[in-house]
Amino acid sequence: MVAPSAWASHILVASKSEAVQLRQNITKLKDFQKIARKKSTCPSSQKGGDLGWFRKGQMVRPFEEVVWKNELATVSEPVKTQFGYHLIWVHERDEA
């Protein structure tokens, strides 16, 4: 059986205050992608933060919890992991 999978993008920054500030400027996907290209410290920033499809269990737990709970096509609250603070945009989920 194949694990459920999701397609998400993220913006990774060093501080919660920066994540909160960036989040205020995001109302649609285009905003998210533009800010990801300019501000995210993850290599995915070159693709507007796009992480592509990944299976449940592939990401660190705090990140993954948001991917499975957050409403689709909205920006998450800042999420802290060992990498920094993420803003996550979930495009699609396949829960099969």
Gaussian input, Z-matrix of N, CA and C with variables (Angstrom, degrees):
# hf/3-21g

backbone

0 1
 N
 C     1     B1
 C     2     B2     1     A1
 N     3     B3     2     A2     1     D1
 C     4     B4     3     A3     2     D2
 C     5     B5     4     A4     3     D3
 N     6     B6     5     A5     4     D4
 C     7     B7     6     A6     5     D5
 C     8     B8     7     A7     6     D6
 N     9     B9     8     A8     7     D7
 C    10    B10     9     A9     8     D8
 C    11    B11    10    A10     9     D9
 N    12    B12    11    A11    10    D10
 C    13    B13    12    A12    11    D11
 C    14    B14    13    A13    12    D12
 N    15    B15    14    A14    13    D13
 C    16    B16    15    A15    14    D14
 C    17    B17    16    A16    15    D15
 N    18    B18    17    A17    16    D16
 C    19    B19    18    A18    17    D17
 C    20    B20    19    A19    18    D18
 N    21    B21    20    A20    19    D19
 C    22    B22    21    A21    20    D20
 C    23    B23    22    A22    21    D21
 N    24    B24    23    A23    22    D22
 C    25    B25    24    A24    23    D23
 C    26    B26    25    A25    24    D24
 N    27    B27    26    A26    25    D25
 C    28    B28    27    A27    26    D26
 C    29    B29    28    A28    27    D27
 N    30    B30    29    A29    28    D28
 C    31    B31    30    A30    29    D29
 C    32    B32    31    A31    30    D30
 N    33    B33    32    A32    31    D31
 C    34    B34    33    A33    32    D32
 C    35    B35    34    A34    33    D33
 N    36    B36    35    A35    34    D34
 C    37    B37    36    A36    35    D35
 C    38    B38    37    A37    36    D36
 N    39    B39    38    A38    37    D37
 C    40    B40    39    A39    38    D38
 C    41    B41    40    A40    39    D39
 N    42    B42    41    A41    40    D40
 C    43    B43    42    A42    41    D41
 C    44    B44    43    A43    42    D42
 N    45    B45    44    A44    43    D43
 C    46    B46    45    A45    44    D44
 C    47    B47    46    A46    45    D45
 N    48    B48    47    A47    46    D46
 C    49    B49    48    A48    47    D47
 C    50    B50    49    A49    48    D48
 N    51    B51    50    A50    49    D49
 C    52    B52    51    A51    50    D50
 C    53    B53    52    A52    51    D51
 N    54    B54    53    A53    52    D52
 C    55    B55    54    A54    53    D53
 C    56    B56    55    A55    54    D54
 N    57    B57    56    A56    55    D55
 C    58    B58    57    A57    56    D56
 C    59    B59    58    A58    57    D57
 N    60    B60    59    A59    58    D58
 C    61    B61    60    A60    59    D59
 C    62    B62    61    A61    60    D60
 N    63    B63    62    A62    61    D61
 C    64    B64    63    A63    62    D62
 C    65    B65    64    A64    63    D63
 N    66    B66    65    A65    64    D64
 C    67    B67    66    A66    65    D65
 C    68    B68    67    A67    66    D66
 N    69    B69    68    A68    67    D67
 C    70    B70    69    A69    68    D68
 C    71    B71    70    A70    69    D69
 N    72    B72    71    A71    70    D70
 C    73    B73    72    A72    71    D71
 C    74    B74    73    A73    72    D72
 N    75    B75    74    A74    73    D73
 C    76    B76    75    A75    74    D74
 C    77    B77    76    A76    75    D75
 N    78    B78    77    A77    76    D76
 C    79    B79    78    A78    77    D77
 C    80    B80    79    A79    78    D78
 N    81    B81    80    A80    79    D79
 C    82    B82    81    A81    80    D80
 C    83    B83    82    A82    81    D81
 N    84    B84    83    A83    82    D82
 C    85    B85    84    A84    83    D83
 C    86    B86    85    A85    84    D84
 N    87    B87    86    A86    85    D85
 C    88    B88    87    A87    86    D86
 C    89    B89    88    A88    87    D87
 N    90    B90    89    A89    88    D88
 C    91    B91    90    A90    89    D89
 C    92    B92    91    A91    90    D90
 N    93    B93    92    A92    91    D91
 C    94    B94    93    A93    92    D92
 C    95    B95    94    A94    93    D93
 N    96    B96    95    A95    94    D94
 C    97    B97    96    A96    95    D95
 C    98    B98    97    A97    96    D96
 N    99    B99    98    A98    97    D97
 C   100   B100    99    A99    98    D98
 C   101   B101   100   A100    99    D99
 N   102   B102   101   A101   100   D100
 C   103   B103   102   A102   101   D101
 C   104   B104   103   A103   102   D102
 N   105   B105   104   A104   103   D103
 C   106   B106   105   A105   104   D104
 C   107   B107   106   A106   105   D105
 N   108   B108   107   A107   106   D106
 C   109   B109   108   A108   107   D107
 C   110   B110   109   A109   108   D108
 N   111   B111   110   A110   109   D109
 C   112   B112   111   A111   110   D110
 C   113   B113   112   A112   111   D111
 N   114   B114   113   A113   112   D112
 C   115   B115   114   A114   113   D113
 C   116   B116   115   A115   114   D114
 N   117   B117   116   A116   115   D115
 C   118   B118   117   A117   116   D116
 C   119   B119   118   A118   117   D117
 N   120   B120   119   A119   118   D118
 C   121   B121   120   A120   119   D119
 C   122   B122   121   A121   120   D120
 N   123   B123   122   A122   121   D121
 C   124   B124   123   A123   122   D122
 C   125   B125   124   A124   123   D123
 N   126   B126   125   A125   124   D124
 C   127   B127   126   A126   125   D125
 C   128   B128   127   A127   126   D126
 N   129   B129   128   A128   127   D127
 C   130   B130   129   A129   128   D128
 C   131   B131   130   A130   129   D129
 N   132   B132   131   A131   130   D130
 C   133   B133   132   A132   131   D131
 C   134   B134   133   A133   132   D132
 N   135   B135   134   A134   133   D133
 C   136   B136   135   A135   134   D134
 C   137   B137   136   A136   135   D135
 N   138   B138   137   A137   136   D136
 C   139   B139   138   A138   137   D137
 C   140   B140   139   A139   138   D138
 N   141   B141   140   A140   139   D139
 C   142   B142   141   A141   140   D140
 C   143   B143   142   A142   141   D141
 N   144   B144   143   A143   142   D142
 C   145   B145   144   A144   143   D143
 C   146   B146   145   A145   144   D144
 N   147   B147   146   A146   145   D145
 C   148   B148   147   A147   146   D146
 C   149   B149   148   A148   147   D147
 N   150   B150   149   A149   148   D148
 C   151   B151   150   A150   149   D149
 C   152   B152   151   A151   150   D150
 N   153   B153   152   A152   151   D151
 C   154   B154   153   A153   152   D152
 C   155   B155   154   A154   153   D153
 N   156   B156   155   A155   154   D154
 C   157   B157   156   A156   155   D155
 C   158   B158   157   A157   156   D156
 N   159   B159   158   A158   157   D157
 C   160   B160   159   A159   158   D158
 C   161   B161   160   A160   159   D159
 N   162   B162   161   A161   160   D160
 C   163   B163   162   A162   161   D161
 C   164   B164   163   A163   162   D162
 N   165   B165   164   A164   163   D163
 C   166   B166   165   A165   164   D164
 C   167   B167   166   A166   165   D165
 N   168   B168   167   A167   166   D166
 C   169   B169   168   A168   167   D167
 C   170   B170   169   A169   168   D168
 N   171   B171   170   A170   169   D169
 C   172   B172   171   A171   170   D170
 C   173   B173   172   A172   171   D171
 N   174   B174   173   A173   172   D172
 C   175   B175   174   A174   173   D173
 C   176   B176   175   A175   174   D174
 N   177   B177   176   A176   175   D175
 C   178   B178   177   A177   176   D176
 C   179   B179   178   A178   177   D177
 N   180   B180   179   A179   178   D178
 C   181   B181   180   A180   179   D179
 C   182   B182   181   A181   180   D180
 N   183   B183   182   A182   181   D181
 C   184   B184   183   A183   182   D182
 C   185   B185   184   A184   183   D183
 N   186   B186   185   A185   184   D184
 C   187   B187   186   A186   185   D185
 C   188   B188   187   A187   186   D186
 N   189   B189   188   A188   187   D187
 C   190   B190   189   A189   188   D188
 C   191   B191   190   A190   189   D189
 N   192   B192   191   A191   190   D190
 C   193   B193   192   A192   191   D191
 C   194   B194   193   A193   192   D192
 N   195   B195   194   A194   193   D193
 C   196   B196   195   A195   194   D194
 C   197   B197   196   A196   195   D195
 N   198   B198   197   A197   196   D196
 C   199   B199   198   A198   197   D197
 C   200   B200   199   A199   198   D198
 N   201   B201   200   A200   199   D199
 C   202   B202   201   A201   200   D200
 C   203   B203   202   A202   201   D201
 N   204   B204   203   A203   202   D202
 C   205   B205   204   A204   203   D203
 C   206   B206   205   A205   204   D204
 N   207   B207   206   A206   205   D205
 C   208   B208   207   A207   206   D206
 C   209   B209   208   A208   207   D207
 N   210   B210   209   A209   208   D208
 C   211   B211   210   A210   209   D209
 C   212   B212   211   A211   210   D210
 N   213   B213   212   A212   211   D211
 C   214   B214   213   A213   212   D212
 C   215   B215   214   A214   213   D213
 N   216   B216   215   A215   214   D214
 C   217   B217   216   A216   215   D215
 C   218   B218   217   A217   216   D216
 N   219   B219   218   A218   217   D217
 C   220   B220   219   A219   218   D218
 C   221   B221   220   A220   219   D219
 N   222   B222   221   A221   220   D220
 C   223   B223   222   A222   221   D221
 C   224   B224   223   A223   222   D222
 N   225   B225   224   A224   223   D223
 C   226   B226   225   A225   224   D224
 C   227   B227   226   A226   225   D225
 N   228   B228   227   A227   226   D226
 C   229   B229   228   A228   227   D227
 C   230   B230   229   A229   228   D228
 N   231   B231   230   A230   229   D229
 C   232   B232   231   A231   230   D230
 C   233   B233   232   A232   231   D231
 N   234   B234   233   A233   232   D232
 C   235   B235   234   A234   233   D233
 C   236   B236   235   A235   234   D234
 N   237   B237   236   A236   235   D235
 C   238   B238   237   A237   236   D236
 C   239   B239   238   A238   237   D237
 N   240   B240   239   A239   238   D238
 C   241   B241   240   A240   239   D239
 C   242   B242   241   A241   240   D240
 N   243   B243   242   A242   241   D241
 C   244   B244   243   A243   242   D242
 C   245   B245   244   A244   243   D243
 N   246   B246   245   A245   244   D244
 C   247   B247   246   A246   245   D245
 C   248   B248   247   A247   246   D246
 N   249   B249   248   A248   247   D247
 C   250   B250   249   A249   248   D248
 C   251   B251   250   A250   249   D249
 N   252   B252   251   A251   250   D250
 C   253   B253   252   A252   251   D251
 C   254   B254   253   A253   252   D252
 N   255   B255   254   A254   253   D253
 C   256   B256   255   A255   254   D254
 C   257   B257   256   A256   255   D255
 N   258   B258   257   A257   256   D256
 C   259   B259   258   A258   257   D257
 C   260   B260   259   A259   258   D258
 N   261   B261   260   A260   259   D259
 C   262   B262   261   A261   260   D260
 C   263   B263   262   A262   261   D261
 N   264   B264   263   A263   262   D262
 C   265   B265   264   A264   263   D263
 C   266   B266   265   A265   264   D264
 N   267   B267   266   A266   265   D265
 C   268   B268   267   A267   266   D266
 C   269   B269   268   A268   267   D267
 N   270   B270   269   A269   268   D268
 C   271   B271   270   A270   269   D269
 C   272   B272   271   A271   270   D270
 N   273   B273   272   A272   271   D271
 C   274   B274   273   A273   272   D272
 C   275   B275   274   A274   273   D273
 N   276   B276   275   A275   274   D274
 C   277   B277   276   A276   275   D275
 C   278   B278   277   A277   276   D276
 N   279   B279   278   A278   277   D277
 C   280   B280   279   A279   278   D278
 C   281   B281   280   A280   279   D279
 N   282   B282   281   A281   280   D280
 C   283   B283   282   A282   281   D281
 C   284   B284   283   A283   282   D282
 N   285   B285   284   A284   283   D283
 C   286   B286   285   A285   284   D284
 C   287   B287   286   A286   285   D285

   B1=1.4500
   B2=1.5231
   B3=1.3135
   B4=1.4576
   B5=1.5300
   B6=1.3095
   B7=1.4679
   B8=1.5251
   B9=1.3239
   B10=1.4625
   B11=1.5257
   B12=1.3110
   B13=1.4535
   B14=1.5229
   B15=1.3178
   B16=1.4544
   B17=1.5174
   B18=1.3270
   B19=1.4570
   B20=1.5188
   B21=1.3322
   B22=1.4582
   B23=1.5277
   B24=1.3135
   B25=1.4598
   B26=1.5179
   B27=1.3391
   B28=1.4618
   B29=1.5195
   B30=1.3144
   B31=1.4612
   B32=1.5178
   B33=1.3182
   B34=1.4607
   B35=1.5224
   B36=1.3299
   B37=1.4650
   B38=1.5223
   B39=1.3361
   B40=1.4617
   B41=1.5264
   B42=1.3362
   B43=1.4687
   B44=1.5222
   B45=1.3209
   B46=1.4610
   B47=1.5223
   B48=1.3288
   B49=1.4676
   B50=1.5264
   B51=1.3371
   B52=1.4686
   B53=1.5293
   B54=1.3226
   B55=1.4649
   B56=1.5320
   B57=1.3287
   B58=1.4613
   B59=1.5279
   B60=1.3140
   B61=1.4670
   B62=1.5336
   B63=1.3179
   B64=1.4740
   B65=1.5226
   B66=1.3307
   B67=1.4621
   B68=1.5271
   B69=1.3245
   B70=1.4632
   B71=1.5368
   B72=1.3161
   B73=1.4650
   B74=1.5279
   B75=1.3235
   B76=1.4667
   B77=1.5269
   B78=1.3233
   B79=1.4661
   B80=1.5255
   B81=1.3239
   B82=1.4677
   B83=1.5319
   B84=1.3124
   B85=1.4667
   B86=1.5263
   B87=1.3203
   B88=1.4737
   B89=1.5287
   B90=1.3422
   B91=1.4706
   B92=1.5269
   B93=1.3270
   B94=1.4617
   B95=1.5326
   B96=1.3373
   B97=1.4605
   B98=1.5301
   B99=1.3240
   B100=1.4579
   B101=1.5352
   B102=1.3307
   B103=1.4659
   B104=1.5265
   B105=1.3178
   B106=1.4756
   B107=1.5324
   B108=1.3257
   B109=1.4736
   B110=1.5228
   B111=1.3252
   B112=1.4696
   B113=1.5223
   B114=1.3322
   B115=1.4618
   B116=1.5279
   B117=1.3351
   B118=1.4586
   B119=1.5261
   B120=1.3435
   B121=1.4669
   B122=1.5259
   B123=1.3381
   B124=1.4626
   B125=1.5300
   B126=1.3455
   B127=1.4669
   B128=1.5366
   B129=1.3287
   B130=1.4694
   B131=1.5300
   B132=1.3327
   B133=1.4674
   B134=1.5278
   B135=1.3239
   B136=1.4657
   B137=1.5266
   B138=1.3283
   B139=1.4701
   B140=1.5238
   B141=1.3193
   B142=1.4544
   B143=1.5160
   B144=1.3338
   B145=1.4631
   B146=1.5171
   B147=1.3290
   B148=1.4724
   B149=1.5223
   B150=1.3190
   B151=1.4698
   B152=1.5224
   B153=1.3276
   B154=1.4614
   B155=1.5270
   B156=1.3276
   B157=1.4738
   B158=1.5193
   B159=1.3058
   B160=1.4684
   B161=1.5207
   B162=1.3211
   B163=1.4634
   B164=1.5279
   B165=1.3159
   B166=1.4595
   B167=1.5251
   B168=1.3119
   B169=1.4605
   B170=1.5227
   B171=1.3350
   B172=1.4693
   B173=1.5211
   B174=1.3265
   B175=1.4629
   B176=1.5285
   B177=1.3270
   B178=1.4691
   B179=1.5332
   B180=1.3186
   B181=1.4668
   B182=1.5334
   B183=1.3487
   B184=1.4780
   B185=1.5337
   B186=1.3172
   B187=1.4680
   B188=1.5216
   B189=1.3075
   B190=1.4621
   B191=1.5281
   B192=1.3204
   B193=1.4687
   B194=1.5254
   B195=1.3163
   B196=1.4684
   B197=1.5283
   B198=1.3195
   B199=1.4659
   B200=1.5273
   B201=1.3299
   B202=1.4680
   B203=1.5144
   B204=1.3570
   B205=1.4685
   B206=1.5192
   B207=1.3212
   B208=1.4615
   B209=1.5233
   B210=1.3195
   B211=1.4578
   B212=1.5295
   B213=1.3269
   B214=1.4616
   B215=1.5260
   B216=1.3367
   B217=1.4695
   B218=1.5295
   B219=1.3286
   B220=1.4649
   B221=1.5270
   B222=1.3022
   B223=1.4631
   B224=1.5279
   B225=1.3211
   B226=1.4681
   B227=1.5252
   B228=1.3158
   B229=1.4632
   B230=1.5389
   B231=1.3377
   B232=1.4698
   B233=1.5334
   B234=1.3202
   B235=1.4687
   B236=1.5207
   B237=1.3294
   B238=1.4660
   B239=1.5224
   B240=1.3350
   B241=1.4676
   B242=1.5253
   B243=1.3261
   B244=1.4664
   B245=1.5298
   B246=1.3299
   B247=1.4628
   B248=1.5252
   B249=1.3292
   B250=1.4592
   B251=1.5172
   B252=1.3233
   B253=1.4639
   B254=1.5182
   B255=1.3113
   B256=1.4580
   B257=1.5229
   B258=1.3211
   B259=1.4607
   B260=1.5210
   B261=1.3038
   B262=1.4714
   B263=1.5236
   B264=1.3127
   B265=1.4677
   B266=1.5271
   B267=1.3301
   B268=1.4717
   B269=1.5240
   B270=1.3299
   B271=1.4675
   B272=1.5285
   B273=1.3326
   B274=1.4728
   B275=1.5092
   B276=1.3222
   B277=1.4685
   B278=1.5318
   B279=1.3234
   B280=1.4661
   B281=1.5182
   B282=1.3050
   B283=1.4702
   B284=1.5114
   B285=1.3259
   B286=1.4726
   B287=1.5112
   A1=110.11
   A2=115.61
   A3=121.37
   A4=109.36
   A5=115.74
   A6=120.06
   A7=109.86
   A8=117.56
   A9=119.47
   A10=109.99
   A11=116.09
   A12=119.01
   A13=110.36
   A14=114.74
   A15=121.01
   A16=109.01
   A17=114.68
   A18=121.53
   A19=106.40
   A20=116.30
   A21=120.12
   A22=111.14
   A23=113.93
   A24=122.83
   A25=107.08
   A26=115.81
   A27=117.46
   A28=110.85
   A29=113.39
   A30=122.68
   A31=104.90
   A32=116.77
   A33=121.53
   A34=109.12
   A35=115.78
   A36=121.44
   A37=109.38
   A38=116.04
   A39=120.42
   A40=114.22
   A41=117.56
   A42=118.25
   A43=112.69
   A44=114.61
   A45=120.35
   A46=110.23
   A47=116.98
   A48=119.64
   A49=110.81
   A50=117.02
   A51=119.81
   A52=110.23
   A53=117.02
   A54=120.87
   A55=110.51
   A56=116.69
   A57=121.48
   A58=109.87
   A59=115.97
   A60=121.10
   A61=110.85
   A62=117.26
   A63=120.89
   A64=110.77
   A65=115.85
   A66=120.51
   A67=111.62
   A68=116.61
   A69=121.14
   A70=112.09
   A71=116.91
   A72=121.47
   A73=113.43
   A74=116.99
   A75=120.22
   A76=109.91
   A77=115.54
   A78=119.33
   A79=110.59
   A80=117.00
   A81=120.17
   A82=109.86
   A83=115.35
   A84=120.98
   A85=112.11
   A86=117.76
   A87=120.04
   A88=111.75
   A89=116.35
   A90=120.33
   A91=109.79
   A92=114.98
   A93=121.41
   A94=110.23
   A95=116.54
   A96=121.25
   A97=111.60
   A98=116.02
   A99=120.73
   A100=110.44
   A101=116.05
   A102=120.38
   A103=110.57
   A104=117.39
   A105=120.77
   A106=110.10
   A107=116.77
   A108=120.28
   A109=111.74
   A110=116.85
   A111=121.15
   A112=113.49
   A113=117.71
   A114=120.72
   A115=116.50
   A116=117.87
   A117=119.48
   A118=111.28
   A119=115.82
   A120=120.44
   A121=111.91
   A122=117.54
   A123=121.88
   A124=109.22
   A125=118.18
   A126=119.80
   A127=113.13
   A128=117.28
   A129=120.04
   A130=111.91
   A131=117.00
   A132=120.35
   A133=110.95
   A134=117.05
   A135=121.04
   A136=111.84
   A137=116.55
   A138=121.32
   A139=110.41
   A140=116.91
   A141=120.81
   A142=112.25
   A143=115.91
   A144=121.09
   A145=114.62
   A146=116.94
   A147=121.12
   A148=111.69
   A149=115.55
   A150=121.88
   A151=111.66
   A152=116.73
   A153=120.44
   A154=110.83
   A155=115.59
   A156=121.90
   A157=109.79
   A158=116.49
   A159=121.22
   A160=108.49
   A161=115.00
   A162=120.83
   A163=110.96
   A164=114.59
   A165=120.46
   A166=107.76
   A167=117.10
   A168=120.80
   A169=113.75
   A170=117.87
   A171=119.93
   A172=113.69
   A173=116.71
   A174=120.41
   A175=110.00
   A176=116.14
   A177=119.32
   A178=108.85
   A179=115.42
   A180=121.13
   A181=115.27
   A182=120.54
   A183=118.20
   A184=112.02
   A185=115.75
   A186=121.43
   A187=109.31
   A188=114.48
   A189=119.90
   A190=113.16
   A191=116.94
   A192=119.77
   A193=110.77
   A194=116.68
   A195=120.80
   A196=110.40
   A197=116.87
   A198=120.26
   A199=110.88
   A200=117.02
   A201=119.99
   A202=113.90
   A203=117.71
   A204=119.99
   A205=113.31
   A206=116.49
   A207=120.06
   A208=111.50
   A209=115.32
   A210=120.35
   A211=108.70
   A212=116.58
   A213=120.32
   A214=110.22
   A215=115.22
   A216=123.48
   A217=113.10
   A218=116.00
   A219=121.23
   A220=107.49
   A221=116.63
   A222=120.04
   A223=109.24
   A224=115.32
   A225=120.70
   A226=111.19
   A227=114.37
   A228=120.46
   A229=106.36
   A230=118.77
   A231=119.62
   A232=111.25
   A233=115.61
   A234=122.86
   A235=107.91
   A236=117.04
   A237=120.94
   A238=110.62
   A239=115.44
   A240=121.61
   A241=106.77
   A242=116.42
   A243=119.01
   A244=111.66
   A245=117.98
   A246=121.49
   A247=112.44
   A248=116.85
   A249=121.13
   A250=109.23
   A251=116.07
   A252=121.52
   A253=109.98
   A254=115.76
   A255=122.03
   A256=110.69
   A257=115.11
   A258=122.46
   A259=103.44
   A260=117.35
   A261=120.89
   A262=110.06
   A263=114.73
   A264=122.44
   A265=106.06
   A266=117.41
   A267=121.05
   A268=107.93
   A269=115.64
   A270=121.35
   A271=111.31
   A272=114.51
   A273=120.36
   A274=110.38
   A275=115.73
   A276=121.62
   A277=107.36
   A278=114.62
   A279=120.73
   A280=105.32
   A281=116.22
   A282=120.49
   A283=113.20
   A284=116.45
   A285=121.07
   A286=111.44
   D1=138.74
   D2=-178.02
   D3=-87.61
   D4=135.15
   D5=178.57
   D6=-67.97
   D7=149.81
   D8=175.76
   D9=-56.71
   D10=151.36
   D11=-179.62
   D12=-133.31
   D13=162.71
   D14=-178.58
   D15=-142.11
   D16=156.80
   D17=174.83
   D18=-119.14
   D19=119.44
   D20=-176.33
   D21=-141.05
   D22=161.17
   D23=171.81
   D24=-122.79
   D25=159.21
   D26=176.71
   D27=-149.34
   D28=161.31
   D29=172.53
   D30=-119.28
   D31=127.83
   D32=-178.82
   D33=-114.13
   D34=124.34
   D35=177.95
   D36=-134.58
   D37=168.57
   D38=-173.41
   D39=-80.43
   D40=-30.13
   D41=-173.09
   D42=-125.18
   D43=153.35
   D44=177.64
   D45=-65.16
   D46=-39.69
   D47=-178.40
   D48=-62.01
   D49=-39.05
   D50=177.67
   D51=-65.95
   D52=-42.05
   D53=179.38
   D54=-61.78
   D55=-43.64
   D56=179.63
   D57=-62.18
   D58=-43.81
   D59=-179.40
   D60=-63.60
   D61=-45.52
   D62=-179.92
   D63=-63.65
   D64=-39.81
   D65=-177.21
   D66=-59.32
   D67=-33.18
   D68=-178.91
   D69=-64.83
   D70=-20.84
   D71=-178.08
   D72=-96.48
   D73=6.43
   D74=-176.30
   D75=-110.65
   D76=117.21
   D77=174.80
   D78=-120.13
   D79=-21.25
   D80=179.94
   D81=-143.75
   D82=170.02
   D83=-176.10
   D84=-57.53
   D85=-40.62
   D86=179.91
   D87=-58.41
   D88=-40.06
   D89=176.78
   D90=-61.58
   D91=-46.40
   D92=-178.69
   D93=-57.43
   D94=-48.94
   D95=-176.96
   D96=-64.21
   D97=-40.42
   D98=-179.62
   D99=-64.22
   D100=-46.07
   D101=179.50
   D102=-66.43
   D103=-38.21
   D104=177.63
   D105=-59.31
   D106=-44.96
   D107=-179.78
   D108=-61.46
   D109=-37.05
   D110=-175.66
   D111=-85.27
   D112=-37.83
   D113=-166.64
   D114=-114.10
   D115=-25.98
   D116=-174.23
   D117=-67.91
   D118=139.82
   D119=179.13
   D120=-92.85
   D121=0.36
   D122=179.29
   D123=-85.11
   D124=145.48
   D125=176.08
   D126=-55.91
   D127=-24.54
   D128=178.70
   D129=-64.89
   D130=-11.02
   D131=-179.46
   D132=-57.24
   D133=-31.86
   D134=179.97
   D135=-63.50
   D136=-22.32
   D137=178.17
   D138=-106.77
   D139=27.46
   D140=-179.28
   D141=67.69
   D142=25.01
   D143=178.64
   D144=87.43
   D145=0.65
   D146=-174.68
   D147=-66.89
   D148=122.16
   D149=177.90
   D150=-97.41
   D151=-7.15
   D152=-177.00
   D153=72.01
   D154=-163.52
   D155=179.99
   D156=-84.72
   D157=140.41
   D158=173.84
   D159=-145.38
   D160=156.64
   D161=-177.53
   D162=-88.88
   D163=155.82
   D164=175.03
   D165=-58.82
   D166=133.16
   D167=-179.40
   D168=100.56
   D169=-8.43
   D170=-177.86
   D171=-88.27
   D172=-21.90
   D173=-177.24
   D174=-104.31
   D175=163.80
   D176=177.68
   D177=-64.63
   D178=149.61
   D179=-170.19
   D180=-54.13
   D181=-51.42
   D182=-177.06
   D183=-59.60
   D184=-36.85
   D185=178.64
   D186=-65.27
   D187=-49.44
   D188=-177.04
   D189=-62.90
   D190=-38.68
   D191=179.22
   D192=-57.11
   D193=-41.19
   D194=179.76
   D195=-69.07
   D196=-40.48
   D197=179.77
   D198=-56.95
   D199=-36.86
   D200=-176.80
   D201=-89.93
   D202=-13.19
   D203=-178.71
   D204=-106.79
   D205=-31.39
   D206=-173.60
   D207=-66.84
   D208=148.03
   D209=176.20
   D210=-65.35
   D211=143.45
   D212=178.51
   D213=-64.28
   D214=148.64
   D215=174.84
   D216=57.78
   D217=36.61
   D218=172.27
   D219=-136.26
   D220=158.64
   D221=178.67
   D222=-90.70
   D223=135.61
   D224=-178.03
   D225=-75.67
   D226=166.98
   D227=166.40
   D228=-68.48
   D229=160.77
   D230=176.91
   D231=-58.53
   D232=138.57
   D233=-178.86
   D234=-121.84
   D235=124.52
   D236=-179.53
   D237=-91.18
   D238=129.86
   D239=171.09
   D240=-132.46
   D241=-177.93
   D242=178.51
   D243=-67.05
   D244=-11.89
   D245=-178.65
   D246=-90.47
   D247=-19.77
   D248=-176.64
   D249=139.71
   D250=-148.38
   D251=-179.34
   D252=-111.02
   D253=130.98
   D254=-178.01
   D255=-110.75
   D256=144.83
   D257=162.10
   D258=-111.35
   D259=130.11
   D260=-172.69
   D261=-119.48
   D262=136.74
   D263=175.47
   D264=-120.33
   D265=115.89
   D266=179.95
   D267=-95.65
   D268=118.44
   D269=179.92
   D270=-80.22
   D271=-50.52
   D272=-176.65
   D273=-150.73
   D274=157.49
   D275=172.98
   D276=-134.53
   D277=140.07
   D278=173.29
   D279=-118.33
   D280=103.22
   D281=-173.54
   D282=-92.39
   D283=14.05
   D284=-177.52
   D285=-62.76

